[in-house]
Amino acid sequence: MSRLAVGFLGCGLIGRSHARGLVGAGGAEIVAVHDPDRDRAERFAAEFCPSGPAAVLDGPGAVIAAVDAVYVCTWTSAHPELVAAAAEAGRAVFCEKPLAVSLDQAEAMTVAVAGVTNQVGLVLRHSPAFRWLRATINRPELGPIMNVVFRDDQYIPTQGLYQSTWRGNVDLAGGGTLLEHSIHDLDLLEWLMGPIADVSARTGSVHRIDGIEDQASVRLVSSAGAQASLISVWHDVLSRPSQRRVEVFALKGYFSLEGDWNGPVTWDTAETELGPATSGSLDGRALYDVAASLDGLGQNPDADFVAAVEADTTAYPSFSTALRAHRLADAAYRSAAAGGATIATPVVAEQPRR
Ligand SMILES: NC(=O)c1ccc[n+]([C@@H]2O[C@H](COP(=O)([O-])OP(=O)(O)OC[C@H]3O[C@@H](n4cnc5c(N)ncnc54)[C@H](O)[C@@H]3O)[C@@H](O)[C@H]2O)c1
């Protein structure tokens, strides 16, 4: 059977990460790439494409024409046009998060991809640590989730490993730590807690980069009454490239997560009708195995994308999932602009998935 032909638009940090995921997964071949930074595209092609630098093409249109599926891994403002072109040509699309710099654009993109297999780079949905947390905190014998403390911090990514000047340009990035980084967290919080009913937020900018908030405090309340506090910070501590710590209190359980992927996760539970009090921790391989036994999901989002394209079916997580996170981010920005007002975030019917 011939291997799925994949193209890349954008050959930077996250493009390289997905290329490694695809190579690891097998079943796909990266046959065409484009990046206005041609040196970068050539280095990418030399490393990941069987045809080497011959895979570097002159524009997005040539890449889209040459492949079955397209990865859109450019800076955020370029996503909408490239996604629309790929979907219009009937290609499956994997697009990085955030989908776009505005909610309106994210909505239009979700409509545009409704007829093709589509997936978004909310990769923490595949994290063994978060999958374990979600399955565990929602065990009925532990009673309702009461409160979540979610801290996400990293050094401002205009420096260090990232060195991305575009993350300091609101026209290209759409916002700062809340949209660019914590869209993952907004998605995870609703996934962990259930539908979010309202949001209030404050943002600030110590670095004083126009339109790029470097701190955000968001309060979320679920329709079941659970509360969460999200703290999102971009600082100058170069030894902290990206760290998350999550603590969850259910009526009969306390849980913590540190380490986005490998854990450790810890728990302390009270006696329930199913058994005595427990406590423990898990990380690494043992955590992978337990997470897989809970939901049967793999931990390679690129392998899942290839499988979904080949089966011509829905991929996970899809643009519709990301659109909901955009609605929460948009509500948080509107709240901050109004001094922290509470903004309702009802779940609305999205475009039908394939
Ligand atoms: N899922 C995640 O955890 C995660 C992590 C990092 C970045 N991202 C997202 O991925 C996207 C890219 O981030 P990055 O860190 O790889 O940035 P980067 O700066 O390393 O790479 C972006 C590349 O896109 C190229 N580019 C710009 N316009 C283009 C166009 N029209 N066609 C083709 N290439 C174009 C740039 O030249 C650059 O090489 C952003 O939206 C970012 O938010 C997601």
The ligand as a Gaussian input file, in Angstrom:
#p B3LYP/6-31G(d) Opt

LIG

0 1
 N        0.851000      22.509000      20.003000
 C        1.835000      23.073000      20.668000
 O        2.116000      22.715000      21.810000
 C        2.614000      24.176000      19.994000
 C        3.928000      24.423000      20.388000
 C        4.629000      25.442000      19.726000
 C        4.007000      26.181000      18.731000
 N        2.711000      25.952000      18.402000
 C        2.027000      26.748000      17.374000
 O        2.597000      26.400000      16.118000
 C        2.674000      27.544000      15.267000
 C        4.143000      27.754000      14.863000
 O        4.945000      27.906000      16.019000
 P        6.535000      27.596000      15.974000
 O        6.987000      27.590000      17.396000
 O        6.805000      26.389000      15.154000
 O        7.058000      28.895000      15.254000
 P        8.400000      29.066000      14.418000
 O        8.703000      30.502000      14.359000
 O        9.460000      28.139000      14.955000
 O        8.012000      28.537000      12.956000
 C        7.020000      29.143000      12.162000
 C        7.454000      29.044000      10.713000
 O        6.364000      29.414000       9.860000
 C        6.941000      29.996000       8.705000
 N        5.901000      30.680000       7.923000
 C        5.323000      31.881000       8.154000
 N        4.390000      32.157000       7.215000
 C        4.377000      31.085000       6.370000
 C        3.633000      30.745000       5.200000
 N        2.688000      31.565000       4.707000
 N        3.869000      29.557000       4.582000
 C        4.793000      28.707000       5.076000
 N        5.541000      28.958000       6.180000
 C        5.335000      30.144000       6.823000
 C        8.019000      30.897000       9.281000
 O        8.981000      31.311000       8.319000
 C        8.631000      29.983000      10.349000
 O        9.708000      29.215000       9.841000
 C        2.075000      28.692000      16.053000
 O        0.713000      28.833000      15.736000
 C        2.230000      28.236000      17.503000
 O        1.258000      28.787000      18.361000
 C        2.017000      24.954000      19.007000

